[in-house]
Amino acid sequence: MASGSKGERAAAGQAGDEVASLVLYGYPECPYCRRVLSAIESLGLDVPLRNTMRDDAANTAVYEATGRETVPVLRIEHRDGSVRWMPESLDIVRYLNERSGSAAQA
């Protein structure tokens, strides 16, 4: 799998971090997705959004990875090529806060 653009790698990774890229799956009208998008903005992160309402391939990717179509889901690709899919907005916000060392509002 591709490890993301240079900009994604820089935004997603920190010194000594094993994460190569982050991608959020969801859609802007979803209140739980808005919670995560707000945290991303507050933390100044560059995490692309794959709109699952407009992109069938994005929706299919979420379903294949998680067994459900609920969003948001954060796709975390590690430098070794392994991928983790993290559902649940509060868990995603907590994860992003821990990675950034800040505390965005959930």
Phi, psi and omega in degrees: 000149178292148183263012177092167179288164178303320179295320178295318180297318181294319181288324186277325187263153174236166179306127180077005182275148181260005182268130179268321181202156176234139175221132178263131176254127181168205177206148188299333182282346180285124182298326179288325175293320178299323177301314181290317179299322177296317178296317178302315179295315180300324182275353179071031181270156176248088181241113181293150178254127172258110186284109184284347177275336182251347186235102181301325180294322178294316178297317178296319179300317178298313181298316181294326183279327188244344183081009178210166182253010181284146181229161010278158173221131178261124176266120182247112178258127181269160182299334179278001179095349178288153184232137174239137177251120183249110175274177174079115186301316181295322177294320180295314180298317178300315179300313180296320177298316180296321180293324185270344183076015179240182179226091173283153178290138178268000000 
